[in-house]
């Protein structure tokens, strides 16, 4: 899935500015689907508008620069449905923590333990965020399915981490590496 499709998905239910779309991609309900930067969102919106798939209007704001608000067109809705009908790409999972874990054996034990605790806290925060997500009365059954899938994945990951984090900490060096000049 690309940024163009992500923009159409966000605009499918409500209008938004480029800033709003970025915020939904990093903090909102769309943060789990595709990563998108301002540098990719605005060109995608411009192309979507050129193609007649979205329309925009300028909204004046008191004490701030005007903002451009986008809405999906009927052609955009059709294009979005067609895009979803195409074969899906592979799911991608990227984790800076897993890179850290891969090399835990070369790091000081106290650092590995600290990073493990930080990771566990972030996992718990992610679960709390999903638990605070809208309930069945405020979202569609499809939204609830996605939220519940996210909960299940995070719960399994957290359980595995709690059960095996000691192994990662044990792999780490007991002593910090001494500088060769000492």
Backbone bond lengths (Angstrom), bond angles and torsions (degrees), N, CA, C in turn:
res aa  C-N    CA-C-N  psi(-1)  N-CA   C-N-CA  omega(-1)  CA-C   N-CA-C  phi
1 X - - - 1.433 - - 1.534 107.93 -
2 X 1.304 116.36 140.54 1.457 120.46 -176.63 1.530 111.24 -111.16
3 X 1.328 115.63 177.34 1.469 121.40 -176.64 1.528 110.56 -65.64
4 X 1.296 116.51 -35.52 1.476 121.28 178.37 1.533 109.63 -57.89
5 X 1.326 116.95 -48.39 1.462 121.71 179.69 1.523 110.48 -65.58
6 X 1.319 116.66 -38.63 1.456 120.41 177.86 1.525 110.67 -61.78
7 X 1.323 117.77 -44.33 1.473 121.17 178.25 1.524 110.24 -60.08
8 X 1.331 117.16 -45.29 1.467 120.27 178.75 1.525 110.98 -62.01
9 X 1.331 117.00 -38.12 1.468 119.85 -179.46 1.522 111.27 -64.75
10 X 1.308 117.31 -39.98 1.468 120.81 179.46 1.522 110.30 -69.91
11 X 1.316 116.39 -40.55 1.466 120.48 -178.96 1.533 112.43 -76.20
12 X 1.318 117.53 -12.44 1.462 121.32 -177.46 1.529 111.56 -58.72
13 X 1.328 116.77 -39.49 1.469 120.87 -176.83 1.520 114.52 -99.14
14 X 1.338 117.03 -23.37 1.468 118.58 -179.48 1.520 110.08 -162.52
15 X 1.321 115.42 158.71 1.447 119.49 178.68 1.522 109.70 -77.07
16 X 1.339 115.78 159.27 1.467 120.31 -177.21 1.523 109.61 -161.12
17 X 1.309 115.10 156.86 1.469 120.89 172.09 1.528 108.11 -89.06
18 X 1.312 116.67 169.56 1.462 120.09 175.27 1.517 111.16 -58.70
19 X 1.333 116.36 -39.23 1.471 121.22 177.75 1.527 110.19 -61.83
20 X 1.338 116.72 -44.92 1.473 120.76 179.24 1.526 111.01 -60.43
21 X 1.328 115.63 -41.95 1.466 120.25 179.93 1.527 109.94 -62.63
22 X 1.313 117.55 -45.30 1.473 121.01 178.18 1.528 110.72 -59.94
23 X 1.321 116.87 -43.56 1.464 121.00 -179.54 1.527 110.44 -62.54
24 X 1.330 117.09 -41.92 1.468 120.15 178.42 1.523 111.71 -66.34
25 X 1.337 116.63 -28.35 1.467 121.39 179.47 1.525 112.11 -77.29
26 X 1.320 117.20 -22.11 1.460 119.45 -177.74 1.525 112.81 -107.77
27 X 1.322 117.35 -32.37 1.465 120.57 -174.89 1.519 113.39 -120.66
28 X 1.294 116.89 -18.79 1.454 120.17 -171.11 1.508 114.49 -98.96
29 X 1.317 113.75 -162.14 1.458 121.40 -175.95 1.518 113.97 -65.36
30 X 1.325 117.88 -14.01 1.460 120.74 -177.20 1.528 112.30 -99.89
31 X 1.315 117.29 3.31 1.467 121.43 -177.27 1.524 112.64 -65.13
32 X 1.310 117.82 -17.87 1.461 121.14 -175.95 1.522 113.72 -92.22
33 X 1.323 117.94 -3.17 1.454 119.68 -170.45 1.522 114.15 -99.98
34 X 1.316 117.74 -60.26 1.458 122.16 -176.85 1.515 107.91 -144.58
35 X 1.310 116.34 138.94 1.463 120.20 176.62 1.521 108.61 -81.49
36 X 1.332 116.39 134.45 1.463 120.13 -178.13 1.524 110.05 -144.38
37 X 1.319 115.79 131.75 1.463 121.49 178.44 1.521 108.90 -103.17
38 X 1.335 115.44 165.50 1.463 119.19 174.95 1.526 110.14 -55.89
39 X 1.336 115.78 -37.52 1.454 120.99 -178.53 1.519 113.64 -65.34
40 X 1.329 117.47 -17.47 1.462 120.30 176.15 1.531 111.68 -105.45
41 X 1.328 117.61 -28.68 1.463 121.14 -177.42 1.524 111.38 -69.40
42 X 1.333 117.33 -49.80 1.468 119.24 -175.40 1.530 113.24 -64.77
43 X 1.341 119.47 -42.14 1.468 117.83 174.48 1.539 112.42 -63.69
44 X 1.323 117.16 -36.59 1.465 120.32 178.50 1.530 109.93 -64.39
45 X 1.332 117.17 -43.07 1.461 120.44 178.40 1.529 111.38 -63.64
46 X 1.326 116.86 -41.21 1.474 120.60 178.66 1.527 110.32 -61.58
47 X 1.325 117.04 -43.60 1.474 121.56 179.98 1.536 110.38 -67.22
48 X 1.332 116.04 -41.28 1.464 119.61 177.73 1.531 110.75 -61.69
49 X 1.334 116.10 -38.68 1.463 119.61 178.43 1.531 110.68 -68.89
50 X 1.327 116.91 -42.63 1.473 120.64 176.82 1.525 111.13 -59.05
51 X 1.332 116.31 -35.36 1.462 121.39 -178.79 1.525 112.75 -83.35
52 X 1.335 117.39 -2.02 1.462 121.46 179.09 1.513 114.21 76.79
53 X 1.330 117.03 17.77 1.462 120.40 -178.26 1.528 112.20 -91.48
54 X 1.322 116.47 -20.80 1.461 121.88 172.15 1.526 108.11 -135.06
55 X 1.312 115.07 156.96 1.459 122.02 174.27 1.524 106.70 -121.64
56 X 1.322 116.17 158.03 1.458 118.72 178.99 1.521 110.60 -133.79
57 X 1.301 114.38 158.50 1.457 121.78 173.11 1.523 107.10 -140.20
58 X 1.308 116.25 153.15 1.461 120.93 178.63 1.513 108.33 -94.47
59 X 1.319 115.26 130.69 1.456 122.06 -178.71 1.519 108.09 -114.64
60 X 1.329 116.80 120.54 1.462 120.99 178.83 1.522 109.07 -77.41
61 X 1.347 115.06 144.21 1.456 121.02 179.35 1.526 108.21 -129.09
62 X 1.290 115.85 137.43 1.457 119.71 -179.34 1.531 110.95 -70.26
63 X 1.324 115.82 122.71 1.464 121.41 177.58 1.520 114.48 75.53
64 X 1.315 117.65 6.49 1.470 121.95 -179.38 1.520 108.40 -135.22
65 X 1.330 116.19 161.92 1.468 117.85 174.61 1.533 110.65 -65.19
66 X 1.306 116.15 153.65 1.459 120.83 176.69 1.528 108.92 -61.34
67 X 1.313 116.42 151.65 1.462 119.88 178.49 1.524 109.13 -122.09
68 X 1.302 114.18 150.01 1.454 121.46 179.85 1.522 107.77 -96.31
69 X 1.324 116.09 123.87 1.458 121.68 -178.52 1.527 108.07 -111.16
70 X 1.332 115.17 131.18 1.462 122.10 -175.32 1.525 110.26 -106.39
71 X 1.329 115.13 147.54 1.462 121.33 172.44 1.525 107.70 -137.86
72 X 1.304 115.34 151.89 1.466 120.67 -177.87 1.531 109.37 -82.04
73 X 1.299 116.80 144.28 1.465 122.20 176.38 1.523 108.96 -95.96
74 X 1.330 116.43 171.93 1.472 119.77 175.91 1.526 110.40 -60.35
75 X 1.333 115.89 -39.11 1.475 119.58 177.38 1.532 110.21 -64.23
76 X 1.330 116.60 -35.59 1.464 120.93 177.30 1.519 112.01 -66.02
77 X 1.327 116.19 -39.08 1.474 120.10 177.36 1.530 110.25 -63.12
78 X 1.317 115.52 -42.83 1.475 119.72 178.64 1.524 110.86 -65.37
79 X 1.326 116.80 -42.81 1.465 120.93 179.54 1.527 110.76 -64.35
80 X 1.327 116.75 -38.26 1.462 120.74 178.72 1.531 110.21 -64.18
81 X 1.325 116.98 -45.76 1.464 120.20 178.44 1.528 110.59 -62.01
82 X 1.332 116.85 -39.88 1.472 120.41 178.20 1.527 110.63 -64.45
83 X 1.328 116.53 -40.62 1.468 121.41 179.58 1.530 110.23 -62.88
84 X 1.319 116.73 -41.79 1.469 120.44 178.60 1.523 111.96 -68.00
85 X 1.318 116.99 -22.44 1.464 121.20 179.88 1.521 112.44 -78.75
86 X 1.318 117.36 -16.40 1.467 122.02 179.03 1.532 109.53 -71.72
87 X 1.340 117.75 157.25 1.470 119.69 175.89 1.537 110.37 -57.40
88 X 1.308 115.25 140.37 1.460 121.11 -179.11 1.521 110.59 -83.19
89 X 1.296 115.95 147.82 1.460 120.63 173.29 1.522 110.08 -76.76
90 X 1.303 115.41 174.44 1.461 120.57 177.92 1.529 110.00 -69.30
91 X 1.329 116.77 143.84 1.460 120.15 172.03 1.517 108.02 -66.65
92 X 1.305 116.09 143.53 1.460 120.34 178.66 1.515 109.02 -119.45
93 X 1.302 114.34 134.74 1.448 119.76 174.98 1.513 107.55 -124.29
94 X 1.301 115.76 121.89 1.460 120.76 178.19 1.510 107.80 -123.28
95 X 1.314 115.62 137.06 1.445 119.00 -177.53 1.520 110.76 -144.97
96 X 1.323 117.09 113.36 1.463 119.25 173.29 1.535 111.12 -59.03
97 X 1.339 116.53 -32.16 1.455 118.80 179.16 1.525 111.55 -64.94
98 X 1.315 118.07 -39.02 1.467 119.41 -179.94 1.523 111.78 -65.52
99 X 1.326 117.53 -32.85 1.469 119.65 173.81 1.525 109.20 -65.32
100 X 1.315 116.34 -44.63 1.465 121.49 176.27 1.536 109.84 -57.43
101 X 1.339 116.77 -47.22 1.469 121.21 -178.69 1.519 111.47 -62.51
102 X 1.325 116.83 -37.43 1.469 121.27 179.93 1.519 111.52 -58.48
103 X 1.329 117.33 -29.42 1.462 121.38 -178.03 1.527 112.40 -114.72
104 X 1.318 116.76 22.25 1.471 120.75 179.59 1.524 111.75 -57.69
105 X 1.309 116.60 -31.15 1.466 120.93 -176.51 1.536 112.89 -64.95
106 X 1.318 118.62 -17.36 1.469 119.99 179.72 1.528 111.76 -101.09
107 X 1.318 117.10 3.24 1.468 121.36 -175.05 1.525 111.57 -110.51
108 X 1.313 116.72 156.86 1.469 120.30 177.33 1.533 111.32 -64.24
109 X 1.302 115.13 142.37 1.463 121.58 -176.31 1.524 112.14 -58.56
110 X 1.335 117.71 -41.16 1.464 119.05 -178.29 1.537 111.58 -64.52
111 X 1.331 117.44 -34.00 1.462 120.94 176.92 1.530 110.50 -68.71
112 X 1.315 116.64 -43.33 1.470 120.53 179.54 1.531 109.69 -62.83
113 X 1.308 116.72 -42.46 1.464 119.96 178.48 1.532 110.79 -63.68
114 X 1.325 116.65 -41.71 1.468 120.85 178.20 1.527 110.83 -61.40
115 X 1.336 117.29 -47.48 1.469 120.91 -179.66 1.534 111.06 -65.07
116 X 1.318 117.08 -36.27 1.472 120.36 176.79 1.530 110.23 -62.39
117 X 1.306 116.71 -44.72 1.468 120.04 179.23 1.524 111.56 -65.32
118 X 1.330 116.66 -38.00 1.467 120.42 176.66 1.523 110.76 -64.03
119 X 1.337 115.90 -43.34 1.460 120.71 -180.00 1.530 110.57 -63.82
120 X 1.314 116.27 -42.95 1.455 120.92 178.64 1.529 110.06 -61.51
121 X 1.319 117.21 -41.36 1.461 121.05 178.87 1.529 111.00 -63.86
122 X 1.346 116.73 -42.66 1.464 120.05 178.07 1.531 110.68 -63.20
123 X 1.335 116.81 -37.85 1.466 120.49 177.50 1.523 110.35 -63.35
124 X 1.312 116.38 -44.97 1.466 120.54 178.96 1.526 110.81 -63.82
125 X 1.340 116.88 -39.59 1.460 120.90 177.49 1.526 110.88 -63.42
126 X 1.336 117.11 -39.54 1.458 121.36 177.59 1.522 111.68 -62.45
127 X 1.331 115.93 -41.63 1.467 119.45 177.22 1.522 110.94 -65.54
128 X 1.322 117.35 -41.28 1.468 120.32 178.11 1.523 110.51 -62.28
129 X 1.330 116.10 -39.03 1.457 119.79 179.23 1.531 110.03 -63.20
130 X 1.319 117.15 -42.82 1.471 119.67 178.18 1.525 111.04 -69.12
131 X 1.322 116.84 -35.21 1.461 119.34 177.51 1.521 110.92 -66.66
132 X 1.344 116.25 -27.62 1.459 120.94 177.56 1.513 112.82 -89.01
133 X 1.325 116.38 2.42 1.468 120.65 179.58 1.527 108.96 -64.86
134 X 1.302 116.61 162.75 1.471 119.73 179.89 1.528 111.23 -53.86
135 X 1.314 115.83 146.11 1.469 119.19 178.75 1.528 110.50 -86.29
136 X 1.314 114.77 -176.23 1.462 120.79 -175.91 1.521 113.21 -57.69
137 X 1.338 117.10 -24.94 1.459 120.64 -177.57 1.524 112.17 -80.27
138 X 1.333 117.20 -18.41 1.464 120.92 -175.17 1.517 113.86 -109.49
139 X 1.312 117.86 1.72 1.468 118.63 179.46 1.523 109.93 -148.06
140 X 1.301 114.56 168.29 1.458 120.47 -176.39 1.536 110.34 -76.24
141 X 1.321 117.16 162.63 1.471 119.35 174.31 1.535 111.46 -58.37
142 X 1.335 117.50 -34.78 1.470 120.06 178.18 1.530 110.20 -66.17
143 X 1.339 117.29 -40.29 1.470 120.53 176.24 1.528 109.90 -59.77
144 X 1.331 117.18 -44.84 1.468 120.74 -179.10 1.519 110.72 -64.37
145 X 1.335 117.93 -36.88 1.460 120.56 178.39 1.516 109.74 -61.58
146 X 1.330 116.99 -45.32 1.469 121.32 -179.48 1.528 110.31 -65.24
147 X 1.333 117.30 -43.48 1.469 121.05 178.87 1.524 109.96 -61.56
148 X 1.320 117.21 -44.86 1.470 120.39 -179.64 1.526 112.01 -66.77
149 X 1.323 117.57 -35.18 1.467 120.61 174.51 1.530 109.28 -62.22
150 X 1.318 116.85 -46.55 1.465 120.67 178.02 1.526 111.86 -58.57
151 X 1.326 116.48 -43.33 1.471 120.57 177.24 1.527 110.64 -58.93
152 X 1.322 116.17 -47.20 1.469 120.55 -177.60 1.524 110.97 -61.41
153 X 1.323 117.35 -44.85 1.468 120.99 179.95 1.526 110.05 -62.38
154 X 1.329 117.12 -47.07 1.465 119.86 -179.43 1.529 111.84 -65.54
155 X 1.326 117.95 -36.50 1.463 120.49 179.00 1.523 111.37 -65.75
156 X 1.327 117.14 -43.35 1.468 120.60 178.61 1.528 109.61 -65.03
157 X 1.321 117.12 -44.06 1.470 120.64 179.15 1.524 110.57 -61.84
158 X 1.321 117.25 -43.90 1.463 120.26 179.95 1.531 110.95 -64.23
159 X 1.316 116.98 -42.19 1.463 120.51 179.12 1.531 110.85 -62.14
160 X 1.324 116.85 -44.48 1.468 120.41 177.67 1.528 109.87 -61.60
161 X 1.297 116.11 -44.17 1.457 120.16 -177.99 1.521 110.92 -63.13
162 X 1.330 117.07 -46.22 1.478 120.19 179.66 1.533 110.70 -60.96
163 X 1.322 116.94 -39.28 1.457 122.17 -177.48 1.532 112.05 -72.09
164 X 1.338 117.99 -31.75 1.459 121.09 -171.46 1.527 115.49 -118.64
165 X 1.308 118.78 1.81 1.460 120.08 -176.87 1.530 111.26 -62.78
166 X 1.319 117.57 -32.56 1.466 120.32 179.07 1.533 111.61 -60.92
167 X 1.339 116.81 -32.09 1.460 120.10 178.63 1.524 110.73 -64.52
168 X 1.302 116.29 -41.13 1.460 121.20 179.36 1.528 110.15 -65.95
169 X 1.305 116.31 -42.85 1.475 120.57 179.68 1.527 109.77 -64.79
170 X 1.320 117.65 -39.57 1.460 122.12 179.48 1.522 111.68 -64.82
171 X 1.324 117.45 -32.43 1.467 121.12 178.71 1.526 112.72 -66.62
172 X 1.308 116.67 -26.40 1.468 120.82 -175.60 1.525 110.02 -68.49
173 X 1.312 114.87 157.62 1.471 120.73 177.74 1.521 109.64 -67.15
174 X 1.300 115.12 141.18 1.460 119.46 178.84 1.523 111.35 -73.11
175 X 1.294 117.95 -32.22 1.466 122.50 -178.09 1.516 110.14 -116.23
176 X 1.314 117.84 141.42 1.464 119.12 172.59 1.528 109.93 -61.28
177 X 1.301 116.96 144.82 1.463 121.38 -179.98 1.517 109.25 -66.72
178 X 1.327 116.61 132.06 1.472 122.39 178.89 1.513 109.05 -80.38
179 X 1.303 115.14 144.78 1.469 120.93 176.54 1.534 108.42 -67.98
180 X 1.310 117.40 136.70 1.468 122.28 -177.28 1.519 111.71 -60.69
181 X 1.316 119.57 -25.13 1.458 122.59 -178.41 1.528 111.32 -76.77
182 X 1.313 117.96 -16.10 1.476 119.42 -177.88 1.501 111.94 -76.58
